[in-house]
Amino acid sequence: MPSPPVPELTERARRCAERLREAERVLHVSHIDADGLTSAAVGTRALERAGVPVETAFEKQLDADAIDDIAASGYDTVLFTDFGSGQLDEIVTHEFTPVVVDHHQPADADTEFHLNPLLEGLDGGSELSGAGAAYVLARAMLGADAMDLAALAVVGAVGDMQQQAGELVGANAAIVEEGVEAGVLDTGADLTLYGTQTRPLPKLLAFAGDVHVPGVTGNRAGAMEFLDELDADLKTDAGWKTWVDLDDGDRQTVASALLRRALASGVPAGKAETLVGTTYTLAEEEPGTELRDASEFSTLLNATARYERAGVGLAVCLGERGDALDAARELLSEHRRNLSEGIEWVEREGVTREEHIQWFHAGDEIRETIVGIVAGMAVGADGIERGVPIVAFADADEGEVKVSARGTPTLVRSGLDLSAVMGEAARAVGGDGGGHTVAAGATIPAGEEAAFVARADELVGEQLG
């Protein structure tokens, strides 16, 4: 049997696996983002292969009411993935046995069956995702028979934005190695732009990536002019090729020219170099589809559960195609429209600048399940600063407001911890929150937004000195 991928978590994983094997049946509850869906798929598949009956369910937010409902379900054993650590104070007050497999900041309470990288000194925001933690559990349950699930764990890590300097690191990198060994993953140095599998070249260059290349980014006509000037075979009779259609030489021509354009336009060298990084390809998926590339796969998943269709995303993760994949693609189209409209709304309405943060309140103009994505994508637009954390509000359930915050790796290196900011500021106004250093969220009572902003601004100021 291959050695465990994350030795630091071996003992915790073993205890959790043994408890799950002993269960007559398991309720598996997971979060609704791409990391949560892949966590659910990895955990569900592991339990099925181990012969343990499992029912899988999803929660947008693991609050006291949701935990009460879980307790009332009649299951003696409940597996939580991609959340649960931060809610252990509430979970342990119920009669069922919790098995918590998570990577978010733990609460003060604990349980015997708790698998979280933060408990062993690993960074849950950059070294191991929720799906990665679920994979560690699956390996403890199944040994080498779980290694094919590494591909889903990598999709979860990419969806959780865990790449550091263009690649997955730490425990995530160990899982990548196992996926390559199992033949389900390929890696390589390539353009890190979103859409290499599915987008025509001008759209790929104009609407993807964190690096703003003047005259190309956000400018499809400019992108076409840039491509037309290159000595490369970039078109067919039907129109522009996609990146995956190009041969290695033409890819090198485009990538080199794009890097030169970025540098000549004043993009700092360190930033321009992030145009190229490590890409993660799902070797068993069909080329030219959203499922072939880990980034595109994760976006497809985000477009399902965030629109109350988590079952569709789970089905795709578990290998169903046909109707499930068609439904996911339809949801993805809707998701893209909503993101585009959301970004346009933020650009039109603008943000409010405090001393240390910037923020906007979308009310019911942007769905609360995607307002954080919109906030992150809007950074860099006119009037929205790149080097300042952004906080976004949107109406949630009656009497509540969803808060999402996004930062940058540079700010995190300077001391920013949005998980701590969201948690403390939310609790100060009667809510709760958490997440990761670079991206976090909270739920607060409606009407407390001003007090929340004041406290969050104060906390960010303290962190960044």
Secondary structure, DSSP 4 states (H G I P E B T S, - for coil): -PPPS-GGGHHHHHHHHHHHHH-S-EEEEE-SSHHHHHHHHHHHHHHHHTT--EEEEE-S---HHHHHHHHTT--SEEEEESSSGGGHHHHTTSSSEEEEE--SPP-S---SSEE-GGGGT--TTTT--HHHHHHHHHHHHHGGGGGGGHHHHHHHHHHTT--BTTB--HHHHHHHHHHHHHTSEEEEEEE--TTTTTSBHHHHHHS--SS--TTTTT-HHHHHHHHHTSSS--EETTEEPBGGGS-HHHHHHHHHHHHHHHHHTT--HHHHGGGEEEEEEETTSPTTSTTTBHHHHHHHHHHHHTTT-HHHHHHHHTT--HHHHHHHHHHHHHHHHHHHHHHHHHHHH--EE-SS-EEEE-TTSS-TTTHHHHHHHHTTSTT--TTS-EEEEEE-STTEEEEEEE--HHHHHTT--HHHHHHHHHHHTT-EEEE-SSEEEEEEETT-HHHHHHHHHHHHHHHH-
